[in-house]
Amino acid sequence: MPEPVPMRLDVNDLRTFYASPLGLVTHRFVAKAIDGFLGSVSGLRILGLGYVTPYLGPVHVIAERTLAFMPATQGVVNWPATGRSVTALADPTMLPLPEAAVDRVVLVHALEGVESPSELLAEVWRVLTPGGRMILVVPNRTGVWARRDATPFGHGQPYSRSQLSRLMRETLFSPEDWTETLYMPPVRSRLMLQSASTWEWLGTSLSLPFAGVHVIDATKQLYRPVAVQQVRRVKARMPSPILVPAGQPG
């Protein structure tokens, strides 16, 4: 049974974190993973769910259209700082979009804060185009970051790899690529922040299990996979001959 979901962070807490030295280092590593999975977004429609605006800067300039929806429990900020705002308050399980409206959905500080993760991903599935992709950033259940509430990744429900695999399978998403990041401990000391790249290199090279977050690139499936059962073939038999005593008509 899922653990109870603690109260999620306020948008001001999130802004303060990403403006801090630890938040800047966090952004550098998570953004690298997201950008690597997104690839070229030219001509695409991009939706961000949760608190994604720190990661949408380069995307907003290139994509055909960018939207950023934030839950009412978190609050919303106007973004970008100049030009028309693309942010809005929205229930993540009841998005104000028609079916197949966007090509990519990026979720950061989203899945771990909802009471029904399956409803959230089902709604993401609904608004994605056929073959559309979801980039999902979620706290790692075995990581140190999930155990310290000094960062946004220490709030809400963390997940293991097996839990996420099962959740995506149930909601018709197929993981195409998967990585982990944030191997450094979530502390604010200058020495630790300066050695962050070394921690990241060691964790990635050795595939260490204590990364702070999972980052997954998953594709929308159009049909639920059906298990194929092996059909038992019965060998056809020739009818047995009927023996008739000699002298009787056949």
C-alpha positions, 0 to 999 in steps of 0.5 A, spaced: 500 500 500 502 506 498 505 511 503 501 517 505 503 523 501 506 529 505 504 536 503 507 538 497 512 544 497 509 551 495 511 554 489 515 560 493 519 554 496 521 551 489 523 558 487 528 559 493 531 552 492 532 553 485 536 560 486 540 557 491 547 554 490 545 547 491 539 548 486 543 551 481 547 544 481 541 540 481 538 544 475 545 543 471 545 535 472 537 534 471 537 539 465 542 535 462 538 528 463 532 531 460 535 535 454 538 528 452 532 525 452 528 530 449 532 531 443 530 536 438 523 540 439 523 544 433 515 544 431 513 540 437 508 542 442 511 541 449 507 540 456 510 541 463 507 538 469 509 540 476 514 545 477 518 545 470 519 552 468 527 551 470 527 546 465 523 549 459 528 555 458 531 552 451 525 548 450 520 555 450 525 558 444 525 552 439 518 549 440 512 550 436 508 551 443 510 551 450 505 550 456 506 549 464 501 547 468 502 547 476 497 544 481 493 549 486 496 546 492 503 548 489 501 555 486 503 558 480 508 563 477 508 567 471 513 565 466 517 567 462 519 573 465 518 577 459 512 576 453 506 572 454 505 567 460 505 560 458 503 558 466 496 556 469 493 552 475 490 546 473 488 539 476 494 534 473 488 529 473 484 533 469 488 537 464 484 542 460 486 540 454 483 535 448 486 528 446 492 528 443 494 535 444 501 535 445 507 531 443 512 531 449 510 531 456 515 533 462 514 531 469 518 534 475 516 535 482 509 532 479 508 524 480 511 524 487 506 529 490 499 526 487 494 521 491 493 517 485 499 516 480 495 512 475 490 517 474 496 522 473 499 518 468 492 516 464 491 523 463 498 524 460 497 518 456 490 522 454 493 528 452 499 525 448 499 524 441 500 517 438 507 515 439 508 521 444 513 521 449 513 523 456 520 525 460 519 523 468 523 525 473 522 522 480 525 521 487 529 515 487 526 510 493 533 508 495 537 515 494 539 519 500 535 525 497 528 522 498 530 522 506 532 529 506 526 534 506 531 540 505 530 539 498 524 538 493 526 531 492 525 529 499 517 531 499 512 526 497 512 519 495 519 516 492 519 510 487 524 504 486 525 502 479 520 496 479 515 500 482 515 505 476 516 500 471 509 497 474 506 503 474 508 505 467 506 498 464 499 499 467 498 506 464 500 504 457 507 507 457 513 503 454 520 506 457 525 507 452 531 510 456 532 510 463 538 514 467 539 516 474 542 523 476 544 527 483 549 522 486 552 527 490 549 528 497 544 533 498 548 538 503 550 545 502 557 545 503 561 549 498 566 543 498 561 538 496 558 543 491 565 543 488 566 536 488 559 535 485 561 533 478 566 528 481 560 524 485 556 524 478 562 521 474 563 516 479 556 514 480 554 514 473 561 510 471 559 504 477 552 504 476 551 506 484 544 505 487 543 511 491 542 516 485 537 522 487 532 521 482 530 517 476 529 520 469 525 516 464 524 517 457 517 513 455 513 512 449 505 512 449 503 505 447 496 505 443 494 498 445 495 494 451 500 488 450 496 481 450 499 475 452 500 470 447 498 463 450 501 457 446 495 453 443 496 445 444 496 442 437 492 435 437 495 431 432 489 428 427 488 421 427 486 417 421 479 413 423 481 406 425 479 400 420 473 396 421 474 389 421 469 384 417 469 377 418 470 373 412 464 371 408 460 377 410 459 383 405 463 389 407 
